Amino acid sequence: MIVYVLTENEANEGGTVEGVYSSEEKAREEAEKRPLPGGEGSLFFWQIEPFEVDGAPGGLDPIRLD
């Protein structure tokens, strides 16, 4: 299963996870709703990365990601 991780990034720095979504479209919609710190022209940007997840380990209940 592939999930899409939305991170808020600053140039030359690591990102902060803001959400995990079941599709790239849902991640993009959420990014468009959120203003970036510093406003227009800041060094912050949204990044969406696909991330492959294996099935749930034994003993854990599956969760809904969006």
Buried (B, 14 or more C-beta within 10 A) or exposed (E): EEBBBBBBBBEEEEBEEBBBBBEBEBBBEBBEEEEBEEEEEEEBEBEBEEEEEEEEEEEEEEEEBE
